[in-house]
Structure formats: structure tokens, C-alpha cells
Amino acid sequence: MDSVDEPTTPFGTFTAQTSKLSRQYQALLDQSTPHVAYRWVGTGVALLLFFVRVFVAQGWYIVAYALGIYLLNLFLAFLQPKFDPSNEAMDNDMEDGSAGTLPTRQDEEFRPFIRRLPEFKFWHAATRAISIAFVCSWFNIFDVPVFWPVLVMYWLMLFILTMRKQIQHMIKYRYVPFSFGKARYGKTSN
């Protein structure tokens, strides 16, 4: 007699295997969640390996440029608040207090900074992108000949302009997306 759990078609077998792999991958992600420093060190090493690969092979500059643009986009989403304080219409629409602007005056209620892109999702997307870029650097189809100094200068200009705009936004709406340097209030044991 056939068991209910056993797939009988090739598609069912494939689906069962991908589901099993997906669960194992998610378990690894769940186990890595509390190890922030180790995760970022691993991602930094992967990025360094990719840059060494591009430098030694003297190619795949388009892949590196696309990776740089994607990582910049992720970083900007990481720096931005989930609820944009410049959008006054959203604040007027949400009366229940679940979302709104950051406080700009002394008498306003404190609402903590919530990122548009949480740290774990930022790390996961960045690591995936670096891995994909590294794999792409082994295929000649992605090695498009281009004058790389132009790409570097264009990326630097793009980085400076977008960060300038982001810093101006932070100053205008008075929020800091980082917790270091801020006062910490905790329980004191007497």
C-alpha cells in the first residue's frame, strides 16, 4: 500500500526535494540570525573574494558595477525609515498611531526608528547578490568589454549624490538610523 507522504510522479519527487532543501536553507538562516558580526564578516570576505576575482581576471566590470549599484540601493533602503516623514498625507490617513512621522518637536510622542529594510534582510540580499555576481564572473558571456574607470567614476558620483540627499533628509527630519552614540536607558540593579 502506498504511503500518503511518498510522491508518485517525477514532479512530486522534485517538489518534495525542493521543499526539503528550502526547509534546510531556512533552518540555516534561522540559526545564523543572532550571529550578526560573523554574518557580516562572511559577507565581507565573499565581497573581497569577488573583487580579487575581478582584479586578477581583469574583466567582469559590468557585473561589479551592477553589484555596486544594487548594494548601494540596499544600503539606502537600510538607512531610510519605514514610514517616510516627508509624506504628510500618510500621517493624516493613519489615525490609529500604527504609522506616522518621526517626532520633530519636543512635545511630540517618541516613535522608534523602524528601518525600511531590516538588517537581516539587508545582509541576506547582499550576500545573495555577491554570490550571484561571483558565479557570473566565471562565465564569459557576462564579460562585456568596457572602460572601467568611467564606471568607477560614475558609481562614485552616484554614491556621493545619493548619500548627500539621504543625509539632508536625515537632517531635515532629525533622525539617526544608527544606535551607536545614542543614550541607552536600561534597568539598573540596586
C-alpha positions in Angstrom: 0.0 0.0 0.0 1.3 3.5 -0.9 2.0 5.9 1.8 0.5 9.4 1.6 3.8 11.1 2.1 5.5 9.4 -0.9 5.3 11.3 -4.2 4.3 9.1 -7.1 5.2 11.4 -10.0 8.5 12.9 -11.0 7.1 16.4 -10.4 6.0 15.3 -6.9 9.5 14.0 -6.2 11.1 17.2 -7.4 8.7 19.3 -5.3 9.4 17.2 -2.2 13.1 17.6 -2.7 12.9 21.4 -3.3 10.7 21.7 -0.2 13.2 19.8 1.9 16.1 21.9 0.6 14.1 25.0 1.3 13.4 24.0 4.9 17.1 23.2 5.4 18.1 26.6 4.0 15.6 28.3 6.2 16.9 26.4 9.2 20.4 27.6 8.4 19.2 31.2 8.1 17.4 30.9 11.4 20.5 29.6 13.1 22.6 32.5 11.7 20.3 35.2 12.8 21.9 36.0 16.2 25.4 36.0 14.9 25.4 39.5 13.3 29.2 40.0 13.3 30.0 36.6 11.9 27.4 37.0 9.1 28.8 40.4 8.0 32.4 39.2 8.2 31.5 36.3 5.9 29.8 38.6 3.5 32.8 40.9 3.6 35.1 38.0 2.8 32.8 37.0 -0.1 32.9 40.5 -1.4 36.7 40.6 -1.1 37.0 37.3 -3.0 34.7 38.7 -5.7 36.9 41.8 -6.0 40.1 39.7 -6.1 38.5 37.6 -8.9 37.6 40.7 -10.9 41.1 42.2 -10.3 43.0 39.1 -11.2 40.9 38.2 -14.2 40.8 41.8 -15.5 37.2 41.6 -16.5 33.6 41.4 -15.5 33.5 45.1 -14.7 29.8 45.4 -15.7 29.0 42.7 -13.2 30.9 44.5 -10.5 29.2 47.8 -11.4 25.8 46.2 -11.3 26.6 44.7 -7.9 27.8 48.1 -6.7 24.5 49.7 -7.8 22.4 47.0 -6.1 24.4 47.2 -2.9 24.0 51.0 -2.8 20.3 50.6 -3.3 20.1 48.1 -0.4 22.2 50.4 1.8 19.9 53.4 1.1 16.8 51.3 1.9 18.6 50.3 5.1 19.2 53.9 6.1 15.6 55.1 5.4 12.7 54.9 7.8 9.9 52.6 7.0 7.4 55.4 7.2 8.7 58.4 5.3 8.4 61.5 7.5 8.1 63.8 4.4 4.8 62.1 3.4 2.2 64.2 5.4 -0.8 62.5 3.7 0.2 59.2 5.2 0.2 60.7 8.7 -3.2 62.2 8.2 -4.6 58.9 6.9 -3.4 56.8 9.8 -5.1 58.0 12.9 -4.6 54.8 14.9 -0.9 55.5 15.6 0.4 52.4 13.8 2.5 54.6 11.4 3.4 58.2 11.2 6.2 60.6 11.1 9.1 60.8 13.3 8.9 63.4 16.1 10.2 66.8 15.1 9.3 68.8 18.2 9.9 68.3 21.9 6.2 67.7 22.8 5.6 65.0 20.2 5.4 61.4 21.1 8.5 59.3 20.7 8.3 56.7 18.0 11.3 54.4 17.5 13.2 54.3 14.2 12.0 51.4 12.1 14.1 50.7 9.0 12.6 50.2 5.6 14.9 47.3 5.1 15.8 45.4 8.3 19.4 44.4 8.9 18.9 40.7 8.4 17.1 41.2 5.0 19.9 43.6 4.0 22.5 41.0 4.9 20.7 38.2 3.1 20.1 40.2 -0.1 23.6 41.5 -0.2 25.1 38.0 0.4 22.9 36.5 -2.3 23.8 39.3 -4.7 27.6 38.9 -4.1 27.2 35.1 -4.6 25.4 35.6 -7.9 28.0 38.1 -9.0 30.8 35.7 -8.1 29.1 32.9 -10.1 28.6 35.3 -13.1 32.3 36.2 -13.1 33.1 32.7 -14.3 31.0 32.9 -17.5 32.4 34.8 -20.5 29.0 36.0 -21.6 29.0 38.5 -18.7 32.4 39.8 -19.5 31.4 42.8 -21.6 34.4 45.0 -22.6 34.1 48.4 -21.1 36.4 51.2 -19.9 36.2 50.5 -16.2 37.4 53.9 -14.9 34.3 55.5 -16.3 32.1 53.0 -14.3 34.1 53.7 -11.2 33.7 57.5 -11.5 30.0 57.2 -12.3 29.4 55.0 -9.3 31.4 57.3 -7.0 29.3 60.3 -8.3 26.1 58.4 -7.8 27.2 57.4 -4.3 28.1 60.9 -3.3 24.9 62.4 -4.7 22.6 59.9 -3.2 24.3 59.9 0.2 24.2 63.7 0.2 20.5 63.6 -0.5 20.0 61.0 2.3 22.0 62.9 4.8 20.0 66.1 4.0 16.8 64.1 4.6 18.1 62.8 7.9 19.0 66.4 9.0 15.7 67.8 7.8 13.6 65.2 9.7 16.0 64.8 12.6 16.5 61.0 12.7 19.6 58.9 13.0 19.4 55.4 11.6 22.2 54.0 13.9 22.0 53.2 17.6 25.7 53.8 18.5 26.2 57.1 20.2 22.7 57.3 21.4 21.8 57.3 25.1 20.7 53.9 26.4 18.2 53.6 29.2 18.1 50.2 30.9 17.2 48.6 34.2 19.6 49.4 37.0 20.1 46.8 39.6 20.1 48.4 43.1 
